[in-house]
Amino acid sequence: MNRQMGRLGRYIMTGLFVIFSLVSAVQIQAKILPGEAPQSGIQLIMFEQDGCHYCQVWDDNIGGIYHNTPEGKFAPLRKVDIHTDDDVANVKPVIFTPTFVLYKNGSEVGRLTGYISDDFFWGMLEPMLKKHGYGDKVRESKVSGQKGRIN
C-alpha cells in the first residue's frame, strides 16, 4: 500500500510540474498604448480573470477608490484579463490572479501576487512605489499635513 502511494505521489508531482512548466511558458500580457502612462512613466497593471474571487474582493474594497488615492495618482491602474488581452512587453509570466505589476517605462519593476486584505495590499504597494519616487511626490501634494488615503 505504501509503495503504491509513493508511486501515486510521484506521478501527481510529475504531473503538477509539467502543468506548471507549461503554464509558466505562456506570458500573459497586454498592450500599453502611447499616452496611457502617467508623467512618471509608472503604471500599476492588475492582471485578473473572470471568476476570480479575490479579484472581485479587491474591486469591492479598493477598486472604487484606488484612482483617488495618492498611490493611484502616482501609479494609475490598468486592468488586464489574462486570457483575452495581448502582450505586455517585459513582464514575467502571470499565473495567479490578481497579480499587480508595477510597470515603468516599458518594463516590470515590481510585483504583488494575490490579495489578502486592504492592509496587506497597501502595505506591500507603498514600498514598491517608494523605490520609484512615490514619497517625494506625495509629500509635495499633501494639504495641511493630512496623511492617509483620499476616499
Backbone as a chain_set.jsonl record, in Angstrom:
{"seq": "MNRQMGRLGRYIMTGLFVIFSLVSAVQIQAKILPGEAPQSGIQLIMFEQDGCHYCQVWDDNIGGIYHNTPEGKFAPLRKVDIHTDDDVANVKPVIFTPTFVLYKNGSEVGRLTGYISDDFFWGMLEPMLKKHGYGDKVRESKVSGQKGRIN", "coords": {"N": [[0.825, -1.197, 0.0], [1.879, 1.296, 0.887], [3.915, 1.534, -0.97], [2.492, 1.811, -3.354], [1.208, 4.232, -2.834], [3.416, 5.894, -2.735], [4.306, 5.821, -5.378], [2.048, 6.905, -6.631], [2.109, 9.468, -5.523], [4.491, 10.439, -6.673], [3.744, 10.435, -9.382], [1.695, 12.303, -9.336], [3.102, 14.612, -8.51], [4.892, 14.848, -10.646], [3.085, 15.299, -12.735], [1.963, 17.756, -11.883], [4.255, 19.336, -12.014], [4.742, 19.331, -14.787], [2.41, 20.6, -15.723], [2.66, 23.111, -14.423], [5.038, 23.98, -15.624], [4.249, 24.255, -18.308], [2.264, 26.225, -18.094], [3.797, 28.306, -17.069], [5.368, 28.902, -19.217], [3.866, 30.417, -20.873], [3.46, 33.71, -21.541], [1.534, 36.146, -20.052], [0.085, 38.982, -21.199], [-0.468, 42.505, -22.084], [-1.291, 45.249, -24.305], [0.286, 48.409, -24.061], [-0.807, 51.48, -24.698], [0.361, 54.357, -26.559], [0.74, 57.33, -24.697], [-0.832, 56.488, -22.582], [0.53, 55.972, -20.211], [1.324, 57.561, -17.114], [2.789, 60.82, -16.3], [4.961, 60.176, -14.703], [5.722, 57.837, -15.807], [5.016, 55.493, -14.702], [2.923, 52.756, -14.005], [0.305, 50.808, -12.59], [-0.452, 47.602, -13.205], [-3.136, 45.497, -13.166], [-3.548, 42.171, -13.277], [-6.132, 40.057, -14.073], [-8.94, 37.719, -13.978], [-12.012, 36.316, -15.204], [-14.305, 35.131, -12.775], [-12.542, 35.118, -10.665], [-12.349, 35.148, -7.352], [-10.858, 36.644, -5.459], [-10.067, 38.807, -6.983], [-12.507, 40.079, -7.333], [-13.107, 40.725, -4.677], [-11.025, 42.541, -4.2], [-11.776, 44.518, -6.041], [-14.236, 45.294, -4.876], [-13.378, 46.297, -2.375], [-11.207, 48.089, -2.837], [-11.014, 48.866, -5.513], [-12.864, 50.888, -6.328], [-11.903, 53.205, -5.146], [-9.207, 53.456, -5.628], [-8.147, 55.072, -7.75], [-8.459, 57.614, -6.706], [-6.639, 57.856, -4.688], [-3.398, 58.856, -3.314], [-1.494, 56.998, -4.146], [-2.757, 55.909, -6.372], [-2.854, 58.094, -8.051], [-0.165, 58.484, -8.513], [0.624, 56.024, -9.628], [-1.276, 55.07, -11.919], [-4.017, 52.764, -12.356], [-4.325, 49.951, -14.46], [-6.308, 47.515, -15.851], [-5.996, 44.12, -16.823], [-7.059, 41.353, -18.588], [-6.131, 38.078, -18.128], [-6.618, 36.138, -20.014], [-7.586, 37.171, -22.42], [-6.335, 39.521, -23.28], [-3.692, 41.093, -25.184], [-0.087, 41.003, -25.534], [2.014, 42.336, -22.909], [4.908, 43.957, -23.002], [8.029, 42.853, -21.646], [7.228, 41.69, -19.173], [7.193, 39.325, -16.622], [5.923, 35.929, -16.64], [2.477, 35.626, -15.714], [0.603, 33.901, -13.438], [-1.184, 33.539, -11.313], [-4.177, 35.14, -10.135], [-5.512, 37.908, -8.331], [-2.777, 39.608, -9.853], [-0.539, 42.176, -9.365], [1.318, 44.313, -11.232], [3.963, 46.48, -11.189], [4.737, 48.817, -13.49], [7.106, 50.406, -15.347], [8.162, 52.733, -17.645], [7.981, 50.852, -19.788], [8.827, 48.41, -18.687], [8.686, 45.74, -16.289], [8.897, 46.498, -12.9], [8.247, 45.831, -10.368], [6.225, 43.641, -8.302], [3.214, 42.308, -7.032], [1.653, 39.575, -5.851], [-1.492, 38.215, -5.553], [-4.242, 38.855, -3.252], [-4.948, 39.613, -0.036], [-5.856, 41.265, 2.008], [-6.941, 44.66, 2.659], [-5.017, 46.071, 4.185], [-2.731, 44.493, 3.755], [-2.411, 44.794, 0.963], [-1.992, 47.666, 0.641], [0.193, 47.929, 2.328], [2.174, 46.422, 1.048], [2.286, 47.602, -1.446], [3.111, 50.295, -1.134], [5.989, 50.356, -0.399], [7.041, 49.396, -2.844], [6.337, 51.453, -4.596], [7.707, 53.601, -3.445], [10.354, 53.087, -4.08], [10.508, 54.162, -6.541], [10.19, 56.875, -6.433], [7.809, 57.674, -5.224], [7.208, 58.69, -2.529], [8.311, 61.307, -2.487], [6.756, 62.825, -4.289], [4.231, 62.601, -3.127], [4.507, 63.907, -0.652], [4.829, 66.512, -1.545], [2.276, 67.032, -2.492], [0.488, 66.887, -0.377], [-2.001, 68.35, 1.63], [-2.217, 70.664, 4.2], [-0.881, 68.972, 6.013], [-2.255, 66.519, 6.061], [-2.614, 63.023, 6.314], [-2.65, 59.778, 4.813], [-5.058, 57.957, 2.82], [-7.136, 59.259, 0.213], [-10.54, 59.167, 0.269]], "CA": [[0.0, 0.0, 0.0], [2.766, 2.463, 0.945], [4.652, 1.605, -2.231], [1.562, 2.354, -4.342], [1.009, 5.644, -2.508], [4.641, 6.581, -3.12], [4.262, 5.974, -6.836], [0.98, 7.854, -6.939], [2.626, 10.796, -5.17], [5.473, 10.849, -7.694], [3.003, 10.738, -10.604], [0.994, 13.578, -9.129], [4.104, 15.682, -8.509], [5.385, 14.992, -12.023], [2.009, 15.952, -13.494], [1.896, 19.165, -11.48], [5.445, 20.002, -12.549], [4.524, 19.519, -16.227], [1.386, 21.639, -15.886], [3.253, 24.391, -14.025], [6.019, 24.367, -16.648], [3.527, 24.708, -19.493], [1.618, 27.494, -17.782], [4.843, 29.314, -16.905], [5.953, 29.23, -20.515], [2.974, 31.35, -21.557], [3.493, 35.043, -20.95], [0.26, 36.83, -20.089], [0.478, 40.359, -21.389], [-1.424, 43.401, -22.741], [-0.636, 46.38, -24.957], [0.26, 49.73, -23.457], [-0.94, 52.417, -25.807], [1.072, 55.604, -26.359], [-0.007, 58.354, -23.993], [-1.552, 55.952, -21.441], [1.341, 56.027, -18.998], [1.348, 58.888, -16.498], [4.033, 61.563, -16.478], [6.04, 59.475, -14.019], [6.065, 56.646, -16.57], [4.698, 54.352, -13.851], [1.555, 52.289, -14.061], [0.046, 49.563, -11.879], [-1.27, 46.753, -14.05], [-3.786, 44.417, -12.421], [-3.902, 41.02, -14.09], [-7.301, 39.43, -13.47], [-9.683, 36.803, -14.847], [-13.399, 36.077, -14.806], [-14.472, 34.111, -11.755], [-11.52, 35.235, -9.62], [-12.98, 35.657, -6.132], [-10.018, 37.667, -4.825], [-10.139, 39.992, -7.841], [-13.78, 40.725, -7.013], [-12.979, 41.317, -3.34], [-10.192, 43.734, -4.367], [-12.632, 45.525, -6.691], [-15.212, 45.781, -3.905], [-12.735, 47.016, -1.275], [-10.224, 49.104, -3.233], [-11.169, 49.261, -6.912], [-13.611, 52.13, -6.5], [-11.213, 54.376, -4.586], [-7.778, 53.477, -5.941], [-7.784, 56.203, -8.614], [-8.488, 58.85, -5.91], [-5.594, 57.825, -3.663], [-2.09, 59.336, -3.791], [-0.858, 55.895, -4.875], [-3.435, 55.799, -7.659], [-2.451, 59.23, -8.894], [1.232, 58.267, -8.86], [0.703, 54.846, -10.499], [-2.644, 54.75, -12.329], [-4.327, 51.353, -12.532], [-4.811, 49.419, -15.739], [-6.694, 46.121, -15.681], [-5.69, 43.256, -17.957], [-7.582, 39.99, -18.47], [-5.016, 37.195, -18.501], [-6.986, 35.209, -21.08], [-8.013, 37.784, -23.672], [-5.525, 40.663, -23.703], [-2.44, 40.816, -25.889], [1.152, 41.025, -24.756], [2.666, 43.482, -22.286], [6.331, 43.666, -23.152], [8.919, 42.841, -20.493], [6.557, 41.265, -17.949], [7.343, 37.897, -16.368], [4.632, 35.244, -16.719], [1.492, 35.798, -14.649], [-0.12, 32.647, -13.302], [-2.253, 33.688, -10.335], [-4.863, 36.431, -10.133], [-4.951, 39.056, -9.029], [-1.354, 39.942, -9.77], [-0.344, 43.603, -9.615], [2.665, 44.53, -11.75], [4.372, 47.874, -11.306], [5.283, 48.901, -14.842], [7.735, 51.72, -15.508], [8.857, 52.953, -18.913], [8.005, 49.666, -20.624], [9.382, 47.223, -18.042], [8.218, 45.389, -14.945], [9.852, 46.894, -11.866], [7.771, 45.317, -9.092], [5.085, 42.732, -8.44], [2.484, 41.861, -5.85], [0.777, 38.488, -6.282], [-2.563, 37.876, -4.629], [-4.88, 39.888, -2.435], [-5.388, 39.033, 1.225], [-6.628, 42.277, 2.728], [-6.579, 46.043, 2.333], [-3.751, 46.404, 4.844], [-1.666, 43.785, 3.055], [-2.225, 45.425, -0.343], [-1.364, 48.977, 0.78], [1.498, 47.739, 2.969], [3.134, 45.9, 0.076], [2.373, 48.508, -2.598], [3.837, 51.532, -0.837], [7.453, 50.241, -0.581], [7.36, 49.275, -4.28], [6.218, 52.784, -5.196], [8.757, 54.469, -2.889], [11.596, 52.831, -4.817], [10.441, 54.874, -7.814], [9.937, 58.293, -6.22], [6.455, 57.943, -4.73], [7.164, 59.512, -1.322], [8.646, 62.698, -2.788], [5.625, 63.489, -4.939], [3.103, 62.647, -2.202], [4.778, 64.97, 0.327], [4.586, 67.791, -2.208], [0.862, 67.247, -2.782], [-0.341, 66.828, 0.831], [-2.555, 69.65, 2.028], [-2.294, 70.899, 5.646], [-0.329, 67.867, 6.773], [-3.115, 65.345, 6.112], [-1.941, 61.781, 5.96], [-3.561, 58.689, 4.505], [-5.665, 57.905, 1.503], [-8.329, 60.088, -0.05], [-11.663, 58.265, -0.049]], "C": [[0.868, 1.26, 0.0], [3.535, 2.652, -0.346], [3.766, 2.204, -3.324], [1.324, 3.837, -4.096], [2.236, 6.463, -2.898], [4.696, 6.834, -4.615], [3.22, 7.003, -7.241], [1.439, 9.283, -6.65], [3.617, 11.308, -6.201], [4.776, 11.22, -8.996], [2.286, 12.083, -10.492], [1.978, 14.737, -9.19], [4.655, 15.916, -9.913], [4.347, 15.701, -12.879], [1.897, 17.427, -13.169], [3.081, 19.953, -12.032], [5.267, 20.293, -14.041], [3.509, 20.634, -16.465], [1.959, 23.007, -15.555], [4.238, 24.881, -15.081], [5.328, 24.906, -17.895], [2.885, 26.065, -19.259], [2.649, 28.602, -17.675], [5.43, 29.755, -18.227], [5.116, 30.254, -21.267], [3.041, 32.69, -20.858], [2.147, 35.706, -21.159], [0.563, 38.322, -20.154], [-0.614, 41.175, -22.069], [-0.689, 44.59, -23.331], [-0.783, 47.65, -24.144], [0.242, 50.716, -24.617], [-0.162, 53.696, -25.527], [0.171, 56.614, -25.649], [-0.776, 57.835, -22.796], [-0.768, 56.092, -20.147], [1.331, 57.442, -18.431], [2.689, 59.566, -16.718], [5.208, 60.861, -15.818], [6.503, 58.252, -14.813], [5.728, 55.373, -15.816], [3.215, 54.047, -13.935], [1.451, 51.03, -13.208], [-0.908, 48.756, -12.751], [-1.81, 45.616, -13.192], [-4.174, 43.324, -13.406], [-5.015, 40.278, -13.368], [-7.914, 38.445, -14.444], [-11.092, 36.66, -14.309], [-13.443, 34.963, -13.768], [-13.452, 34.156, -10.638], [-12.151, 35.916, -8.399], [-12.166, 36.81, -5.531], [-9.945, 38.939, -5.662], [-11.402, 40.783, -7.51], [-13.726, 41.39, -5.639], [-12.12, 42.577, -3.417], [-11.018, 44.852, -5.001], [-13.609, 46.141, -5.696], [-14.571, 46.671, -2.842], [-11.89, 48.205, -1.713], [-10.478, 49.671, -4.624], [-11.859, 50.592, -7.128], [-12.904, 53.376, -6.016], [-9.772, 54.52, -5.046], [-7.38, 54.721, -6.734], [-7.789, 57.536, -7.861], [-7.383, 58.927, -4.867], [-4.3, 58.428, -4.209], [-1.353, 58.254, -4.585], [-1.446, 55.775, -6.273], [-3.104, 56.935, -8.606], [-1.007, 59.059, -9.364], [1.383, 57.115, -9.868], [-0.721, 54.427, -10.881], [-2.819, 53.256, -12.634], [-4.793, 51.058, -13.949], [-5.101, 47.956, -15.525], [-6.466, 45.348, -16.976], [-6.279, 41.878, -17.673], [-6.506, 39.028, -18.969], [-5.334, 36.259, -19.66], [-7.27, 35.884, -22.417], [-7.13, 38.924, -24.155], [-4.227, 40.21, -24.355], [-1.256, 41.007, -24.955], [1.5, 42.387, -24.164], [4.144, 43.142, -22.326], [7.036, 43.703, -21.804], [8.216, 42.59, -19.16], [6.743, 39.764, -17.813], [5.964, 37.235, -16.425], [3.764, 35.486, -15.484], [0.652, 34.535, -14.607], [-1.342, 32.821, -12.408], [-2.878, 35.074, -10.434], [-5.475, 36.655, -8.763], [-3.437, 39.124, -8.846], [-1.234, 41.393, -10.183], [1.111, 43.804, -10.021], [2.907, 46.032, -11.835], [5.195, 47.98, -12.584], [5.818, 50.301, -15.046], [8.504, 51.764, -16.818], [9.034, 51.666, -19.716], [8.593, 48.415, -20.012], [8.749, 46.991, -16.676], [9.289, 45.754, -13.932], [9.42, 46.432, -10.474], [6.532, 44.474, -9.298], [4.532, 42.378, -7.074], [1.494, 40.807, -6.332], [-0.226, 38.182, -5.191], [-3.118, 39.085, -3.911], [-5.441, 39.206, -1.202], [-6.301, 40.003, 1.959], [-6.181, 43.652, 2.265], [-5.218, 46.382, 2.906], [-2.57, 45.745, 4.151], [-1.361, 44.471, 1.726], [-1.476, 46.752, -0.209], [0.04, 48.847, 1.375], [2.565, 47.217, 2.032], [3.336, 46.866, -1.094], [3.265, 49.715, -2.3], [5.358, 51.401, -0.959], [7.863, 50.1, -2.041], [7.348, 50.651, -4.931], [7.333, 53.708, -4.722], [10.083, 54.292, -3.611], [11.658, 53.639, -6.113], [9.969, 56.314, -7.644], [8.588, 58.641, -5.641], [6.424, 58.897, -3.541], [7.411, 60.981, -1.589], [7.446, 63.438, -3.353], [4.426, 63.602, -4.006], [3.3, 63.759, -1.185], [4.493, 66.34, -0.275], [3.1, 68.084, -2.341], [-0.028, 67.236, -1.538], [-0.759, 68.237, 1.237], [-2.701, 69.656, 3.549], [-1.91, 69.674, 6.461], [-1.203, 66.625, 6.867], [-2.336, 64.129, 5.649], [-2.987, 60.73, 5.651], [-4.149, 58.821, 3.104], [-6.885, 58.801, 1.413], [-9.442, 59.128, -0.423], [-12.745, 58.98, -0.776]], "O": [[0.634, 2.18, -0.783], [3.781, 3.78, -0.774], [4.232, 3.01, -4.129], [1.247, 4.618, -5.045], [2.104, 7.603, -3.342], [5.081, 7.914, -5.064], [3.473, 7.863, -8.084], [1.188, 10.195, -7.438], [3.585, 12.484, -6.564], [5.153, 12.194, -9.648], [2.275, 12.883, -11.428], [1.712, 15.739, -9.854], [4.86, 17.06, -10.318], [4.681, 16.595, -13.656], [1.754, 18.257, -14.066], [2.929, 21.096, -12.464], [5.604, 21.382, -14.505], [3.722, 21.507, -17.306], [1.772, 23.96, -16.312], [4.268, 26.071, -15.397], [5.77, 25.899, -18.473], [2.95, 26.949, -20.113], [2.411, 29.718, -18.136], [5.939, 30.87, -18.34], [5.606, 30.89, -22.199], [2.703, 32.783, -19.678], [1.668, 35.822, -22.286], [1.222, 38.864, -19.267], [-1.583, 40.61, -22.577], [0.42, 44.907, -22.902], [-1.853, 47.933, -23.604], [1.176, 50.767, -25.417], [-0.033, 54.089, -24.367], [-1.013, 56.733, -25.964], [-1.333, 58.635, -22.044], [-1.36, 56.311, -19.09], [1.33, 58.415, -19.186], [3.617, 58.963, -17.258], [6.332, 60.937, -16.314], [7.561, 57.692, -14.525], [6.111, 54.283, -16.241], [2.37, 54.942, -13.937], [2.411, 50.266, -13.115], [-2.036, 49.177, -13.005], [-1.051, 44.871, -12.572], [-5.029, 43.531, -14.268], [-4.874, 39.912, -12.201], [-7.479, 38.336, -15.591], [-11.343, 36.854, -13.12], [-12.713, 33.978, -13.867], [-13.488, 33.313, -9.742], [-12.446, 37.111, -8.423], [-12.729, 37.832, -5.14], [-9.779, 40.03, -5.117], [-11.368, 42.011, -7.419], [-14.241, 42.493, -5.461], [-12.438, 43.578, -2.776], [-10.966, 45.998, -4.552], [-13.794, 47.358, -5.67], [-15.149, 47.684, -2.449], [-11.861, 49.226, -1.027], [-10.184, 50.839, -4.879], [-11.478, 51.348, -8.021], [-13.253, 54.485, -6.42], [-9.171, 55.582, -4.878], [-6.374, 55.356, -6.418], [-7.182, 58.499, -8.328], [-7.211, 59.964, -4.228], [-4.118, 58.505, -5.424], [-0.675, 58.549, -5.569], [-0.719, 55.565, -7.243], [-3.078, 56.754, -9.823], [-0.665, 59.445, -10.482], [2.153, 57.206, -10.824], [-1.305, 53.545, -10.251], [-1.899, 52.585, -13.102], [-5.554, 51.819, -14.546], [-4.231, 47.218, -15.062], [-6.71, 45.852, -18.072], [-6.017, 41.3, -16.618], [-6.029, 39.151, -20.097], [-4.429, 35.651, -20.231], [-7.2, 35.227, -23.456], [-7.172, 39.265, -25.337], [-3.735, 39.108, -24.115], [-1.414, 41.153, -23.743], [1.321, 43.431, -24.792], [4.575, 42.145, -21.745], [6.679, 44.492, -20.929], [8.558, 43.195, -18.144], [6.491, 39.012, -18.754], [4.947, 37.913, -16.274], [4.26, 35.542, -14.359], [0.058, 34.14, -15.611], [-2.416, 32.305, -12.715], [-2.208, 36.051, -10.769], [-5.906, 35.707, -8.106], [-2.902, 38.74, -7.805], [-1.758, 41.799, -11.22], [2.025, 43.505, -9.253], [2.148, 46.76, -12.474], [6.22, 47.315, -12.735], [5.076, 51.277, -14.932], [9.384, 50.94, -17.067], [10.109, 51.415, -20.261], [8.842, 47.444, -20.726], [8.332, 47.932, -15.999], [10.449, 45.369, -14.078], [10.154, 46.623, -9.504], [5.865, 44.569, -10.329], [5.266, 42.179, -6.106], [0.602, 41.104, -7.127], [0.142, 37.921, -4.045], [-2.554, 40.179, -3.951], [-6.301, 38.331, -1.302], [-7.363, 39.633, 2.46], [-5.176, 43.793, 1.569], [-4.358, 46.917, 2.205], [-1.523, 46.369, 3.978], [-0.198, 44.704, 1.396], [-0.451, 46.955, -0.86], [0.96, 49.562, 0.978], [3.743, 47.534, 2.198], [4.425, 46.938, -1.665], [4.083, 50.105, -3.133], [5.98, 52.267, -1.576], [8.905, 50.617, -2.445], [8.234, 50.981, -5.72], [7.85, 54.509, -5.501], [10.853, 55.245, -3.741], [12.724, 53.784, -6.71], [9.421, 56.911, -8.57], [8.249, 59.822, -5.571], [5.648, 59.853, -3.565], [6.771, 61.829, -0.966], [7.154, 64.559, -2.937], [3.68, 64.579, -4.073], [2.355, 64.487, -0.882], [3.975, 67.226, 0.405], [2.692, 69.245, -2.309], [-1.212, 67.554, -1.647], [0.031, 69.18, 1.189], [-3.266, 68.72, 4.114], [-2.537, 69.373, 7.476], [-0.921, 65.747, 7.682], [-1.52, 64.193, 4.729], [-4.099, 60.788, 6.177], [-3.768, 59.694, 2.324], [-7.569, 59.061, 2.403], [-9.284, 58.343, -1.359], [-13.761, 58.377, -1.12]]}, "num_chains": 1, "name": "protein.A"}
